[in-house]
Amino acid sequence: MNNTTSGEMMAFRDEKIETMPRAELEKLQLSLLKRQVRIMYDSSEFIRNRMKAANISPDDIVDFESFRKMPFMKKSDLRDHYPDGLFTRPYDELVRVHVSSGTTGNPTVVGFTQKDIDDWSESLARGMVSFGMTDSDILQNCHGYGLFTGGLGVHYGAEKMGVTVIPTGTGNTTRQIQLMRDLPVTAFAGTPSYLFHIADVCESMGLDMRKDTGIKLAIAGGEPWSESMRKKIQDRTGIRVHNCYGASELYGPSFLECEKQCGMHIWADLCYIEILDENGDPCAEGERGEMVVTMLQKEAFPLIRYRIGDISALDWEPCACGRTHPRLMRLSGRTDDMLIVRGVNIFPSQVESVIGEIPFLSTFYRITLNNENYMDHMVVEVELTESSLTEDTVKLARMTDEVENRLKNVLNIKCDVKLTLPGTLERFEGKGRHVTDNRNYD
């Protein structure tokens, strides 16, 4: 490790690793892949049974091509083995458990050993150093703390490199702004839409983030956003904003852009990513396809060939910053029906399951997503049953509140519910189209 005095900028956190030639990185990845497959085969009944069904043994994995014979893992595997059927370490070896929303009400439960936490923190610390943070920075962390991975992930990564962290969490924007002004805050972490919202509130208060705060750097992730949105935020606030990629199944928020802002560095000693076409074959280098993720050193909740559902491309060209690890380009879509709303993963099937439990609602519904000033807004329209029709406005308000509260308990975000008359929502002869996404991030 390189050593620095307070406030001195490191060229790299670990130059030997971060500038390793591609051939050496791939040799290291293959060694770690073979090791991880052996560990999983020995410790995970799920993986062992999958490999036996595919007539594969750990000894068969000799190169990247043979590794592609390994069966895929999918989100349904996590759901089917809820809560901890995929853990490979007992609870007395875990130091933390995180929980995120699942596709049909059952959440995703992920366990962490101390090494998992250390590797996660190291991944983020490398990324923070790469875009210019030092141990003199003071980070206001506006990601949510608790069962979700965002807040604690960024917090531990920042502390690992000596950054002072203010754990404000989400919400209470006027209080957030007060702290930004009263304390010597130099960096922000949160969703890009929330940073944009903070800028809006500042303007309404007669404040200018350039002049009235000392924030110069930001980490933004947890939801889709575009290069044009980045430009608008940067032009408006004077803050250099860096993209972040992660998911609770990986570690949480895991990989960051460097100062060049040209893709998120995927540390090849921690993660192996395949980009596959619709037939499951490798895409040509630089082409977009489905991401398949293997975590190379995770202990408690390993992933092997996990179809995470995101569409992107991988660039192995050495970055202008000097780092040689591959860079993940901005995501361009999903292979499933998952929506990301204000940083939370939402599946239409979750809405459907709530509606199905409420006797005064029919099965017909529609989800509409809009955004105003980059803040997402979700509306759920659902039909009343014939027997529940009423002109009593107080009763209708109570029914609306009940649906909104039950959806919030499952989705972990607030949405607006509109109760409609029977027969008013569109019917479909084939597969129902329940979502209208009108969001525009440009």
DRENDO-1510 file (C-alpha; in Angstrom, 1 decimal, always signed):
<recs>
REC; n; res; u; v; w
REC; 1; MET; +0.0; +0.0; +0.0 .
REC; 2; ASN; +1.1; +3.5; -0.7 .
REC; 3; ASN; +1.3; +5.8; +2.3 .
REC; 4; THR; +0.3; +9.5; +2.4 .
REC; 5; THR; +0.3; +12.3; +4.8 .
REC; 6; SER; -3.1; +14.0; +5.7 .
REC; 7; GLY; -4.7; +15.5; +2.6 .
REC; 8; GLU; -2.0; +14.3; +0.2 .
REC; 9; MET; -3.5; +12.7; -3.0 .
REC; 10; MET; -2.5; +9.1; -3.7 .
REC; 11; ALA; -1.9; +8.2; -7.3 .
REC; 12; PHE; -3.3; +4.8; -6.5 .
REC; 13; ARG; -4.4; +3.0; -3.4 .
REC; 14; ASP; -2.5; -0.2; -4.5 .
REC; 15; GLU; -0.5; +0.5; -7.6 .
REC; 16; LYS; +0.7; -3.1; -8.0 .
REC; 17; ILE; -2.9; -4.4; -8.2 .
REC; 18; GLU; -4.5; -1.4; -10.0 .
REC; 19; THR; -2.0; -1.2; -12.8 .
REC; 20; MET; -1.5; -4.9; -13.3 .
REC; 21; PRO; -1.3; -5.8; -17.1 .
REC; 22; ARG; -4.4; -7.5; -18.5 .
REC; 23; ALA; -2.8; -10.8; -19.0 .
REC; 24; GLU; -1.7; -11.0; -15.4 .
REC; 25; LEU; -5.2; -9.8; -14.2 .
REC; 26; GLU; -6.9; -12.6; -16.2 .
REC; 27; LYS; -4.4; -15.1; -14.9 .
REC; 28; LEU; -5.3; -14.0; -11.4 .
REC; 29; GLN; -9.0; -14.1; -12.2 .
REC; 30; LEU; -8.8; -17.6; -13.5 .
REC; 31; SER; -7.0; -18.8; -10.4 .
REC; 32; LEU; -9.6; -17.2; -8.2 .
REC; 33; LEU; -12.5; -18.6; -10.3 .
REC; 34; LYS; -11.1; -22.2; -9.9 .
REC; 35; ARG; -10.6; -21.7; -6.2 .
REC; 36; GLN; -14.1; -20.2; -5.7 .
REC; 37; VAL; -15.8; -23.1; -7.7 .
REC; 38; ARG; -14.0; -25.6; -5.5 .
REC; 39; ILE; -15.1; -23.8; -2.3 .
REC; 40; MET; -18.7; -23.6; -3.5 .
REC; 41; TYR; -18.8; -27.2; -4.6 .
REC; 42; ASP; -17.6; -28.3; -1.2 .
REC; 43; SER; -19.7; -25.8; +0.9 .
REC; 44; SER; -22.9; -25.2; -1.1 .
REC; 45; GLU; -25.4; -28.0; -1.6 .
REC; 46; PHE; -27.2; -25.8; -4.1 .
REC; 47; ILE; -24.1; -25.4; -6.3 .
REC; 48; ARG; -23.0; -29.0; -5.9 .
REC; 49; ASN; -26.4; -30.3; -7.0 .
REC; 50; ARG; -26.4; -27.9; -10.0 .
REC; 51; MET; -22.9; -28.9; -11.1 .
REC; 52; LYS; -23.7; -32.6; -10.8 .
REC; 53; ALA; -26.9; -32.2; -12.8 .
REC; 54; ALA; -24.8; -30.5; -15.5 .
REC; 55; ASN; -22.1; -33.3; -15.2 .
REC; 56; ILE; -19.4; -30.8; -14.2 .
REC; 57; SER; -16.8; -31.1; -11.5 .
REC; 58; PRO; -14.4; -28.4; -10.1 .
REC; 59; ASP; -11.5; -30.2; -11.9 .
REC; 60; ASP; -13.2; -29.5; -15.2 .
REC; 61; ILE; -12.7; -25.8; -14.8 .
REC; 62; VAL; -9.4; -25.2; -16.5 .
REC; 63; ASP; -9.9; -21.9; -18.5 .
REC; 64; PHE; -12.6; -19.3; -19.1 .
REC; 65; GLU; -14.2; -21.3; -21.8 .
REC; 66; SER; -14.8; -24.3; -19.6 .
REC; 67; PHE; -16.0; -22.0; -16.8 .
REC; 68; ARG; -18.9; -21.0; -19.1 .
REC; 69; LYS; -20.2; -24.5; -18.8 .
REC; 70; MET; -21.1; -23.7; -15.2 .
REC; 71; PRO; -24.9; -23.3; -14.8 .
REC; 72; PHE; -26.3; -19.8; -14.3 .
REC; 73; MET; -27.7; -18.5; -11.0 .
REC; 74; LYS; -30.8; -16.4; -11.2 .
REC; 75; LYS; -32.9; -14.1; -8.9 .
REC; 76; SER; -35.4; -16.9; -8.6 .
REC; 77; ASP; -32.8; -19.0; -6.9 .
REC; 78; LEU; -32.5; -16.4; -4.2 .
REC; 79; ARG; -36.3; -16.3; -3.8 .
REC; 80; ASP; -36.6; -20.1; -3.8 .
REC; 81; HIS; -34.0; -20.5; -1.0 .
REC; 82; TYR; -35.3; -17.7; +1.2 .
REC; 83; PRO; -34.1; -16.7; +3.8 .
REC; 84; ASP; -30.6; -18.2; +4.1 .
REC; 85; GLY; -30.5; -21.4; +2.0 .
REC; 86; LEU; -27.7; -20.0; -0.1 .
REC; 87; PHE; -25.5; -19.0; +2.8 .
REC; 88; THR; -22.2; -20.9; +2.8 .
REC; 89; ARG; -21.1; -19.9; +6.3 .
REC; 90; PRO; -22.9; -20.4; +9.7 .
REC; 91; TYR; -24.3; -17.4; +11.5 .
REC; 92; ASP; -21.5; -17.5; +14.1 .
REC; 93; GLU; -19.1; -16.7; +11.3 .
REC; 94; LEU; -21.1; -13.7; +10.1 .
REC; 95; VAL; -20.7; -10.2; +11.2 .
REC; 96; ARG; -23.7; -8.6; +9.3 .
REC; 97; VAL; -26.9; -9.4; +7.4 .
REC; 98; HIS; -28.5; -7.1; +4.9 .
REC; 99; VAL; -32.0; -7.4; +3.4 .
REC; 100; SER; -33.4; -5.9; +0.2 .
REC; 101; SER; -36.7; -6.1; -1.5 .
REC; 102; GLY; -37.6; -9.3; -3.4 .
REC; 103; THR; -39.7; -10.0; -6.5 .
REC; 104; THR; -42.8; -11.3; -4.8 .
REC; 105; GLY; -42.7; -10.1; -1.2 .
REC; 106; ASN; -39.8; -12.3; +0.0 .
REC; 107; PRO; -36.7; -10.1; +0.4 .
REC; 108; THR; -33.2; -11.0; -0.6 .
REC; 109; VAL; -31.1; -11.8; +2.5 .
REC; 110; VAL; -27.3; -11.5; +2.2 .
REC; 111; GLY; -24.8; -12.5; +4.9 .
REC; 112; PHE; -21.3; -11.0; +5.3 .
REC; 113; THR; -18.2; -12.3; +7.0 .
REC; 114; GLN; -15.6; -9.9; +8.3 .
REC; 115; LYS; -13.5; -10.5; +5.1 .
REC; 116; ASP; -16.6; -9.7; +3.0 .
REC; 117; ILE; -17.0; -6.4; +4.7 .
REC; 118; ASP; -13.3; -5.7; +4.4 .
REC; 119; ASP; -13.2; -6.5; +0.6 .
REC; 120; TRP; -16.4; -4.4; +0.1 .
REC; 121; SER; -14.9; -1.5; +1.9 .
REC; 122; GLU; -11.6; -1.9; +0.0 .
REC; 123; SER; -13.5; -1.9; -3.4 .
REC; 124; LEU; -15.2; +1.4; -2.5 .
REC; 125; ALA; -12.0; +3.0; -1.0 .
REC; 126; ARG; -10.1; +2.3; -4.2 .
REC; 127; GLY; -12.8; +3.9; -6.2 .
REC; 128; MET; -13.0; +7.0; -3.9 .
REC; 129; VAL; -9.2; +7.5; -4.2 .
REC; 130; SER; -9.5; +7.1; -7.9 .
REC; 131; PHE; -11.7; +10.1; -8.3 .
REC; 132; GLY; -9.8; +12.4; -6.0 .
REC; 133; MET; -11.1; +11.9; -2.4 .
REC; 134; THR; -8.5; +12.1; +0.4 .
REC; 135; ASP; -8.4; +11.7; +4.1 .
REC; 136; SER; -9.0; +15.4; +4.4 .
REC; 137; ASP; -12.5; +15.1; +2.9 .
REC; 138; ILE; -15.8; +15.2; +4.9 .
REC; 139; LEU; -18.5; +13.1; +3.3 .
REC; 140; GLN; -22.2; +13.7; +3.9 .
REC; 141; ASN; -23.8; +10.3; +3.3 .
REC; 142; CYS; -27.4; +10.7; +2.2 .
REC; 143; HIS; -27.9; +7.0; +1.3 .
REC; 144; GLY; -30.3; +5.1; +3.5 .
REC; 145; TYR; -28.9; +3.3; +6.6 .
REC; 146; GLY; -30.4; +0.0; +7.8 .
REC; 147; LEU; -31.3; -3.2; +6.0 .
REC; 148; PHE; -30.4; -1.8; +2.6 .
REC; 149; THR; -26.7; -1.8; +1.7 .
REC; 150; GLY; -26.3; +1.7; +0.4 .
REC; 151; GLY; -25.6; +3.8; +3.5 .
REC; 152; LEU; -23.3; +1.4; +5.4 .
REC; 153; GLY; -21.4; +0.4; +2.3 .
REC; 154; VAL; -20.4; +3.9; +1.4 .
REC; 155; HIS; -19.8; +4.7; +5.1 .
REC; 156; TYR; -17.3; +1.8; +5.6 .
REC; 157; GLY; -15.5; +2.4; +2.3 .
REC; 158; ALA; -15.0; +6.1; +3.2 .
REC; 159; GLU; -13.9; +5.4; +6.7 .
REC; 160; LYS; -11.4; +2.8; +5.4 .
REC; 161; MET; -9.5; +5.5; +3.5 .
REC; 162; GLY; -9.7; +8.0; +6.4 .
REC; 163; VAL; -12.6; +10.2; +5.3 .
REC; 164; THR; -14.8; +11.8; +8.0 .
REC; 165; VAL; -18.4; +10.6; +7.5 .
REC; 166; ILE; -21.6; +12.4; +8.5 .
REC; 167; PRO; -24.3; +9.7; +8.4 .
REC; 168; THR; -27.3; +11.8; +7.7 .
REC; 169; GLY; -29.2; +9.1; +5.8 .
REC; 170; THR; -32.2; +10.1; +3.6 .
REC; 171; GLY; -34.8; +12.8; +3.8 .
REC; 172; ASN; -35.2; +16.0; +5.9 .
REC; 173; THR; -33.7; +18.1; +3.1 .
REC; 174; THR; -33.6; +21.4; +4.9 .
REC; 175; ARG; -31.7; +19.8; +7.7 .
REC; 176; GLN; -29.3; +18.3; +5.1 .
REC; 177; ILE; -28.7; +21.7; +3.6 .
REC; 178; GLN; -28.1; +23.2; +7.1 .
REC; 179; LEU; -25.4; +20.6; +7.8 .
REC; 180; MET; -23.8; +21.2; +4.4 .
REC; 181; ARG; -23.6; +24.9; +5.3 .
REC; 182; ASP; -22.7; +24.7; +9.0 .
REC; 183; LEU; -20.1; +21.9; +8.7 .
REC; 184; PRO; -17.1; +21.8; +6.4 .
REC; 185; VAL; -18.6; +19.2; +4.1 .
REC; 186; THR; -16.6; +18.6; +0.9 .
REC; 187; ALA; -18.3; +15.4; -0.6 .
REC; 188; PHE; -21.8; +14.0; -1.0 .
REC; 189; ALA; -23.2; +10.5; -1.5 .
REC; 190; GLY; -26.7; +9.7; -2.5 .
REC; 191; THR; -29.0; +9.2; -5.5 .
REC; 192; PRO; -28.5; +11.7; -8.4 .
REC; 193; SER; -32.2; +12.7; -8.2 .
REC; 194; TYR; -31.8; +13.6; -4.5 .
REC; 195; LEU; -28.8; +15.7; -5.3 .
REC; 196; PHE; -30.8; +17.5; -8.0 .
REC; 197; HIS; -33.6; +17.9; -5.5 .
REC; 198; ILE; -31.2; +19.4; -2.9 .
REC; 199; ALA; -30.2; +21.9; -5.6 .
REC; 200; ASP; -33.8; +22.8; -6.1 .
REC; 201; VAL; -34.5; +23.4; -2.4 .
REC; 202; CYS; -31.3; +25.5; -2.1 .
REC; 203; GLU; -32.6; +27.7; -4.9 .
REC; 204; SER; -36.0; +28.1; -3.2 .
REC; 205; MET; -34.1; +29.2; -0.1 .
REC; 206; GLY; -32.1; +31.7; -2.1 .
REC; 207; LEU; -28.9; +29.7; -1.8 .
REC; 208; ASP; -26.3; +28.7; -4.4 .
REC; 209; MET; -24.5; +25.4; -3.8 .
REC; 210; ARG; -21.4; +26.7; -5.5 .
REC; 211; LYS; -21.1; +29.6; -3.0 .
REC; 212; ASP; -22.9; +28.5; +0.0 .
REC; 213; THR; -21.5; +24.9; +0.5 .
REC; 214; GLY; -18.0; +23.5; +0.1 .
REC; 215; ILE; -19.0; +20.3; -1.7 .
REC; 216; LYS; -16.8; +19.5; -4.6 .
REC; 217; LEU; -17.2; +15.8; -5.2 .
REC; 218; ALA; -20.2; +13.4; -5.2 .
REC; 219; ILE; -20.9; +9.7; -5.5 .
REC; 220; ALA; -24.3; +9.1; -7.2 .
REC; 221; GLY; -26.0; +5.8; -7.8 .
REC; 222; GLY; -28.9; +3.6; -6.9 .
REC; 223; GLU; -31.1; +4.6; -9.9 .
REC; 224; PRO; -30.8; +5.1; -13.7 .
REC; 225; TRP; -29.4; +8.4; -14.8 .
REC; 226; SER; -27.8; +9.8; -18.0 .
REC; 227; GLU; -24.7; +11.7; -19.0 .
REC; 228; SER; -26.9; +14.7; -19.8 .
REC; 229; MET; -28.3; +14.6; -16.3 .
REC; 230; ARG; -24.7; +14.5; -15.0 .
REC; 231; LYS; -23.9; +17.6; -17.0 .
REC; 232; LYS; -26.9; +19.5; -15.7 .
REC; 233; ILE; -26.1; +18.6; -12.1 .
REC; 234; GLN; -22.4; +19.6; -12.5 .
REC; 235; ASP; -23.2; +22.8; -14.4 .
REC; 236; ARG; -25.7; +23.8; -11.8 .
REC; 237; THR; -23.8; +22.9; -8.6 .
REC; 238; GLY; -20.2; +22.9; -9.5 .
REC; 239; ILE; -19.9; +19.4; -8.0 .
REC; 240; ARG; -18.0; +16.7; -9.9 .
REC; 241; VAL; -20.4; +13.7; -9.8 .
REC; 242; HIS; -19.2; +10.1; -10.2 .
REC; 243; ASN; -21.3; +7.1; -11.1 .
REC; 244; CYS; -21.6; +4.0; -8.9 .
REC; 245; TYR; -22.6; +0.4; -9.6 .
REC; 246; GLY; -23.7; -2.3; -7.2 .
REC; 247; ALA; -26.4; -4.6; -5.9 .
REC; 248; SER; -27.0; -6.2; -2.6 .
REC; 249; GLU; -26.2; -9.6; -4.1 .
REC; 250; LEU; -22.7; -8.4; -5.0 .
REC; 251; TYR; -21.8; -6.5; -1.8 .
REC; 252; GLY; -24.0; -3.4; -2.2 .
REC; 253; PRO; -22.7; -0.3; -3.9 .
REC; 254; SER; -19.4; -1.6; -5.1 .
REC; 255; PHE; -17.6; +0.0; -8.0 .
REC; 256; LEU; -17.0; +3.7; -8.9 .
REC; 257; GLU; -15.8; +5.9; -11.7 .
REC; 258; CYS; -12.4; +7.4; -11.5 .
REC; 259; GLU; -11.6; +11.1; -12.1 .
REC; 260; LYS; -11.9; +10.5; -15.9 .
REC; 261; GLN; -15.7; +9.7; -15.6 .
REC; 262; CYS; -15.5; +7.1; -18.4 .
REC; 263; GLY; -16.9; +4.0; -16.9 .
REC; 264; MET; -16.9; +2.3; -13.5 .
REC; 265; HIS; -13.7; +0.3; -12.6 .
REC; 266; ILE; -14.6; -3.3; -11.9 .
REC; 267; TRP; -11.8; -4.6; -9.7 .
REC; 268; ALA; -10.7; -7.8; -11.5 .
REC; 269; ASP; -9.4; -9.3; -8.3 .
REC; 270; LEU; -12.9; -9.1; -6.7 .
REC; 271; CYS; -15.3; -9.6; -9.5 .
REC; 272; TYR; -15.5; -11.3; -12.9 .
REC; 273; ILE; -18.1; -10.1; -15.4 .
REC; 274; GLU; -19.2; -11.7; -18.6 .
REC; 275; ILE; -21.2; -9.9; -21.2 .
REC; 276; LEU; -23.4; -12.3; -23.1 .
REC; 277; ASP; -25.7; -12.0; -26.1 .
REC; 278; GLU; -29.3; -13.3; -26.3 .
REC; 279; ASN; -28.0; -16.8; -27.0 .
REC; 280; GLY; -25.8; -16.9; -24.0 .
REC; 281; ASP; -22.6; -16.5; -26.0 .
REC; 282; PRO; -19.9; -13.9; -25.2 .
REC; 283; CYS; -20.4; -10.6; -26.9 .
REC; 284; ALA; -17.5; -9.0; -28.9 .
REC; 285; GLU; -15.4; -6.8; -26.7 .
REC; 286; GLY; -17.1; -3.5; -26.2 .
REC; 287; GLU; -20.6; -4.7; -27.4 .
REC; 288; ARG; -23.5; -4.5; -25.1 .
REC; 289; GLY; -25.2; -7.5; -23.7 .
REC; 290; GLU; -26.5; -9.2; -20.5 .
REC; 291; MET; -24.2; -8.9; -17.5 .
REC; 292; VAL; -23.3; -12.2; -15.7 .
REC; 293; VAL; -21.5; -11.7; -12.5 .
REC; 294; THR; -19.2; -14.0; -10.5 .
REC; 295; MET; -17.8; -12.7; -7.2 .
REC; 296; LEU; -14.3; -14.0; -6.8 .
REC; 297; GLN; -13.7; -13.7; -3.0 .
REC; 298; LYS; -17.0; -13.5; -1.3 .
REC; 299; GLU; -17.3; -16.0; +1.6 .
REC; 300; ALA; -20.8; -16.0; +3.1 .
REC; 301; PHE; -23.0; -15.4; +0.0 .
REC; 302; PRO; -21.0; -16.2; -3.1 .
REC; 303; LEU; -22.3; -15.7; -6.6 .
REC; 304; ILE; -21.3; -17.8; -9.6 .
REC; 305; ARG; -22.5; -16.8; -13.1 .
REC; 306; TYR; -25.3; -14.8; -11.6 .
REC; 307; ARG; -27.7; -13.2; -14.2 .
REC; 308; ILE; -28.1; -9.9; -12.5 .
REC; 309; GLY; -30.4; -8.6; -15.3 .
REC; 310; ASP; -28.5; -5.4; -16.3 .
REC; 311; ILE; -27.4; -4.6; -19.8 .
REC; 312; SER; -24.1; -3.0; -20.3 .
REC; 313; ALA; -20.6; -3.3; -22.0 .
REC; 314; LEU; -17.1; -3.9; -20.6 .
REC; 315; ASP; -14.1; -1.9; -21.8 .
REC; 316; TRP; -10.7; -3.5; -21.2 .
REC; 317; GLU; -8.7; -0.6; -22.7 .
REC; 318; PRO; -6.4; +0.9; -20.0 .
REC; 319; CYS; -8.0; +4.0; -18.6 .
REC; 320; ALA; -6.4; +7.4; -19.0 .
REC; 321; CYS; -6.0; +7.4; -15.2 .
REC; 322; GLY; -3.5; +4.6; -15.5 .
REC; 323; ARG; -5.6; +1.8; -14.1 .
REC; 324; THR; -5.9; -1.3; -16.1 .
REC; 325; HIS; -9.0; -3.0; -14.6 .
REC; 326; PRO; -12.0; -3.3; -16.9 .
REC; 327; ARG; -14.6; -0.4; -16.9 .
REC; 328; LEU; -18.3; -1.0; -16.9 .
REC; 329; MET; -20.2; +1.4; -19.2 .
REC; 330; ARG; -23.5; +3.0; -18.2 .
REC; 331; LEU; -26.4; +0.6; -18.0 .
REC; 332; SER; -28.8; +0.8; -20.9 .
REC; 333; GLY; -31.6; -1.4; -19.7 .
REC; 334; ARG; -32.8; -4.6; -18.0 .
REC; 335; THR; -33.5; -8.1; -19.2 .
REC; 336; ASP; -36.4; -8.5; -16.8 .
REC; 337; ASP; -39.3; -6.3; -15.6 .
REC; 338; MET; -37.5; -4.8; -12.6 .
REC; 339; LEU; -38.0; -1.1; -12.1 .
REC; 340; ILE; -35.7; +1.2; -10.1 .
REC; 341; VAL; -37.7; +3.9; -8.4 .
REC; 342; ARG; -35.8; +6.4; -6.1 .
REC; 343; GLY; -33.1; +3.9; -5.7 .
REC; 344; VAL; -35.4; +1.0; -4.7 .
REC; 345; ASN; -35.9; -2.2; -6.8 .
REC; 346; ILE; -39.6; -2.6; -7.7 .
REC; 347; PHE; -41.2; -5.5; -9.5 .
REC; 348; PRO; -44.8; -5.3; -10.9 .
REC; 349; SER; -45.4; -8.7; -9.4 .
REC; 350; GLN; -45.0; -7.1; -5.9 .
REC; 351; VAL; -47.8; -4.7; -6.7 .
REC; 352; GLU; -49.9; -7.5; -8.1 .
REC; 353; SER; -49.4; -9.6; -4.9 .
REC; 354; VAL; -50.6; -6.8; -2.7 .
REC; 355; ILE; -53.6; -6.1; -4.8 .
REC; 356; GLY; -54.5; -9.7; -4.8 .
REC; 357; GLU; -54.7; -9.7; -1.0 .
REC; 358; ILE; -57.2; -6.8; -0.8 .
REC; 359; PRO; -60.8; -7.9; -1.2 .
REC; 360; PHE; -62.3; -4.7; -2.4 .
REC; 361; LEU; -59.9; -4.6; -5.4 .
REC; 362; SER; -60.0; -6.4; -8.8 .
REC; 363; THR; -56.9; -7.9; -10.4 .
REC; 364; PHE; -56.5; -5.1; -13.0 .
REC; 365; TYR; -53.9; -2.4; -12.3 .
REC; 366; ARG; -51.6; +0.0; -14.1 .
REC; 367; ILE; -48.3; +1.5; -12.9 .
REC; 368; THR; -47.2; +4.9; -14.3 .
REC; 369; LEU; -43.8; +6.4; -13.6 .
REC; 370; ASN; -43.0; +10.1; -14.1 .
REC; 371; ASN; -40.3; +12.4; -12.9 .
REC; 372; GLU; -40.1; +16.0; -12.3 .
REC; 373; ASN; -36.8; +17.7; -11.8 .
REC; 374; TYR; -35.3; +14.1; -11.8 .
REC; 375; MET; -37.4; +13.1; -8.8 .
REC; 376; ASP; -39.3; +9.8; -9.5 .
REC; 377; HIS; -43.1; +9.6; -8.9 .
REC; 378; MET; -45.0; +6.4; -9.0 .
REC; 379; VAL; -48.8; +6.1; -9.5 .
REC; 380; VAL; -50.7; +2.9; -9.1 .
REC; 381; GLU; -54.2; +2.8; -10.7 .
REC; 382; VAL; -56.4; -0.2; -9.6 .
REC; 383; GLU; -60.0; -1.1; -10.2 .
REC; 384; LEU; -62.6; -1.5; -7.4 .
REC; 385; THR; -64.8; -4.6; -7.5 .
REC; 386; GLU; -68.5; -4.1; -8.3 .
REC; 387; SER; -69.4; -4.9; -4.7 .
REC; 388; SER; -67.1; -2.3; -3.3 .
REC; 389; LEU; -68.4; +0.7; -5.3 .
REC; 390; THR; -69.5; +3.5; -3.1 .
REC; 391; GLU; -70.1; +7.3; -3.3 .
REC; 392; ASP; -69.0; +7.7; +0.3 .
REC; 393; THR; -65.9; +9.9; +0.0 .
REC; 394; VAL; -64.7; +9.2; +3.5 .
REC; 395; LYS; -64.8; +5.4; +2.8 .
REC; 396; LEU; -63.0; +5.9; -0.5 .
REC; 397; ALA; -60.3; +7.9; +1.2 .
REC; 398; ARG; -59.8; +5.1; +3.8 .
REC; 399; MET; -59.6; +2.5; +1.1 .
REC; 400; THR; -57.0; +4.5; -0.8 .
REC; 401; ASP; -55.0; +5.0; +2.4 .
REC; 402; GLU; -55.1; +1.2; +3.1 .
REC; 403; VAL; -53.8; +0.3; -0.4 .
REC; 404; GLU; -51.0; +3.0; -0.2 .
REC; 405; ASN; -49.9; +1.8; +3.2 .
REC; 406; ARG; -49.8; -1.8; +2.2 .
REC; 407; LEU; -47.9; -1.1; -0.9 .
REC; 408; LYS; -45.4; +1.1; +1.0 .
REC; 409; ASN; -44.8; -1.8; +3.5 .
REC; 410; VAL; -43.9; -4.1; +0.6 .
REC; 411; LEU; -42.2; -1.8; -1.8 .
REC; 412; ASN; -40.4; +0.4; +0.8 .
REC; 413; ILE; -41.4; +3.6; -1.1 .
REC; 414; LYS; -44.5; +5.7; -1.1 .
REC; 415; CYS; -46.7; +5.7; -4.2 .
REC; 416; ASP; -50.0; +7.4; -5.1 .
REC; 417; VAL; -53.0; +5.2; -5.5 .
REC; 418; LYS; -56.0; +6.0; -7.7 .
REC; 419; LEU; -59.0; +3.8; -7.3 .
REC; 420; THR; -61.0; +3.5; -10.6 .
REC; 421; LEU; -64.3; +2.1; -11.7 .
REC; 422; PRO; -64.7; -1.5; -12.8 .
REC; 423; GLY; -63.8; -2.0; -16.5 .
REC; 424; THR; -61.9; +1.3; -16.9 .
REC; 425; LEU; -58.3; -0.1; -17.2 .
REC; 426; GLU; -57.1; -1.6; -20.4 .
REC; 427; ARG; -57.4; -5.3; -21.0 .
REC; 428; PHE; -54.9; -7.4; -23.0 .
REC; 429; GLU; -55.3; -10.5; -25.0 .
REC; 430; GLY; -51.7; -11.5; -24.6 .
REC; 431; LYS; -49.2; -10.7; -22.0 .
REC; 432; GLY; -50.4; -7.7; -19.9 .
REC; 433; ARG; -48.6; -4.4; -20.1 .
REC; 434; HIS; -48.9; -3.0; -16.7 .
REC; 435; VAL; -46.2; -0.3; -16.7 .
REC; 436; THR; -45.9; +3.0; -18.4 .
REC; 437; ASP; -42.5; +4.6; -17.8 .
REC; 438; ASN; -42.6; +8.3; -18.8 .
REC; 439; ARG; -39.4; +9.2; -17.0 .
REC; 440; ASN; -36.8; +11.2; -19.0 .
REC; 441; TYR; -33.3; +11.6; -17.6 .
REC; 442; ASP; -32.0; +13.8; -20.3 .
</recs>
